[in-house]
Structures are given as C-alpha cells and as structure tokens.
Amino acid sequence: MMDMPPEALAQVAAYFQVLAEPTRLRILNLLRGGEKNVGELAQECGYTAANISRHLSLMTKNGLVSREGRGTSVYYRLTDESVDALCDLVCGNIARRLERDAAARAAFQLGR
C-alpha cells in the first residue's frame, strides 16, 4: 500500500466499508455455500428482499459478488475469492483473541 495513489486507497477503503456491515457479511457467508437469489437470501437472513437487494447492489458495485439473470430471478455468487481468505483470516484472529481473553478471565477468577 505504500506506493498507492490516494484514489486507489479510497477504493481500498470503500472495499472494507462494504465488509464493515454485519448484514453484508452474513450474505457473503451464505454465498460461500453457492449462488442464491434475493428471495433465498432474504429468507435465510430474515430481512426483506428490498433490504437484501440494496446490500447486493453495493457488493456488486464493489466487485465482491456478481449477478446473473435467469428468467424472472437474479442469482448472486461470490466473484472475489480473496473475500473467503480475508474472512477466514480475520475470523481466525478474532477467535484466537477471544480464546486468550477467556483464558485470562479464567486465570483471574482462579486467583481470587
């Protein structure tokens, strides 16, 4: 990132902003299992189709997912494989931190 122009850094920030919303992370996680249409995603997330469509539009615009129309339905799938790796990396780091915090709390409780 050291030699990236400000315009490119703005795109990187926009990419991470897309990932900074829990509903979009849930949608991405569901799409890791394969392509789905808006109705399927809405049902599995418990949100309205309009809400899911808004999130999918932003994710499509930023290149995380792609869409394909089939008849009256539009199916979405992950297009950026680095999303999987990035999510696994971040989730792994958070899991390790939570384990360390739990161990520290347990040690503190034993010392009382």
Contacts in CASP RR format, 6 or more apart in sequence:
PFRMAT RR
TARGET T0000
AUTHOR 0000-0000-0000
METHOD contacts of the structure
MODEL  1
MMDMPPEALAQVAAYFQVLAEPTRLRILNLLRGGEKNVGELAQECGYTAA
NISRHLSLMTKNGLVSREGRGTSVYYRLTDESVDALCDLVCGNIARRLER
DAAARAAFQLGR
1 9 0 8 1.000
1 12 0 8 1.000
4 12 0 8 1.000
14 62 0 8 1.000
15 62 0 8 1.000
15 64 0 8 1.000
18 24 0 8 1.000
18 58 0 8 1.000
18 59 0 8 1.000
18 62 0 8 1.000
18 64 0 8 1.000
19 25 0 8 1.000
19 28 0 8 1.000
19 64 0 8 1.000
19 83 0 8 1.000
19 86 0 8 1.000
21 55 0 8 1.000
23 45 0 8 1.000
23 47 0 8 1.000
23 51 0 8 1.000
23 55 0 8 1.000
24 55 0 8 1.000
24 58 0 8 1.000
24 59 0 8 1.000
25 87 0 8 1.000
26 45 0 8 1.000
27 41 0 8 1.000
27 45 0 8 1.000
27 52 0 8 1.000
27 55 0 8 1.000
27 56 0 8 1.000
27 59 0 8 1.000
28 59 0 8 1.000
28 64 0 8 1.000
28 65 0 8 1.000
28 78 0 8 1.000
28 83 0 8 1.000
28 87 0 8 1.000
29 87 0 8 1.000
30 36 0 8 1.000
30 41 0 8 1.000
30 44 0 8 1.000
30 45 0 8 1.000
31 41 0 8 1.000
31 65 0 8 1.000
31 76 0 8 1.000
31 77 0 8 1.000
31 78 0 8 1.000
32 78 0 8 1.000
32 84 0 8 1.000
34 77 0 8 1.000
34 78 0 8 1.000
35 68 0 8 1.000
35 75 0 8 1.000
35 76 0 8 1.000
35 77 0 8 1.000
36 44 0 8 1.000
36 75 0 8 1.000
36 76 0 8 1.000
37 73 0 8 1.000
37 74 0 8 1.000
37 75 0 8 1.000
37 76 0 8 1.000
38 49 0 8 1.000
38 52 0 8 1.000
38 53 0 8 1.000
38 56 0 8 1.000
38 73 0 8 1.000
38 74 0 8 1.000
38 76 0 8 1.000
39 49 0 8 1.000
39 52 0 8 1.000
41 52 0 8 1.000
41 56 0 8 1.000
41 76 0 8 1.000
42 48 0 8 1.000
42 49 0 8 1.000
42 51 0 8 1.000
42 52 0 8 1.000
45 52 0 8 1.000
56 65 0 8 1.000
56 67 0 8 1.000
56 76 0 8 1.000
59 65 0 8 1.000
59 76 0 8 1.000
60 66 0 8 1.000
60 67 0 8 1.000
60 76 0 8 1.000
63 79 0 8 1.000
63 80 0 8 1.000
64 78 0 8 1.000
64 79 0 8 1.000
64 80 0 8 1.000
64 83 0 8 1.000
65 76 0 8 1.000
65 77 0 8 1.000
65 78 0 8 1.000
65 79 0 8 1.000
65 80 0 8 1.000
66 76 0 8 1.000
66 77 0 8 1.000
66 79 0 8 1.000
67 74 0 8 1.000
67 75 0 8 1.000
67 76 0 8 1.000
68 74 0 8 1.000
68 75 0 8 1.000
68 77 0 8 1.000
69 75 0 8 1.000
78 84 0 8 1.000
END
